[in-house]
């Protein structure tokens, strides 16, 4: 997935998004492109009970809101 090209400051981001979604967006802006698994690997040490499925769900929600855009990886199969 990729973030869309707008960015607000950290305080503004945390005012409009729940904390975990804000962390995901901050990471996505930093790395530009990442899978849910990569985001999970980045966040798992900061959040004790975080599950990969939770990251996938949150990234899907961000996609539905238009904050992330999904791209299909055709490298497999």
Buried (B, 14 or more C-beta within 10 A) or exposed (E): BEBBEEEEEEEEBBEEBEEBBBBBBBBBBEEEEBEBEBBBEBBBEEBEEBEBEBBBEBBBBBEEEEBBEEEEEEEEE
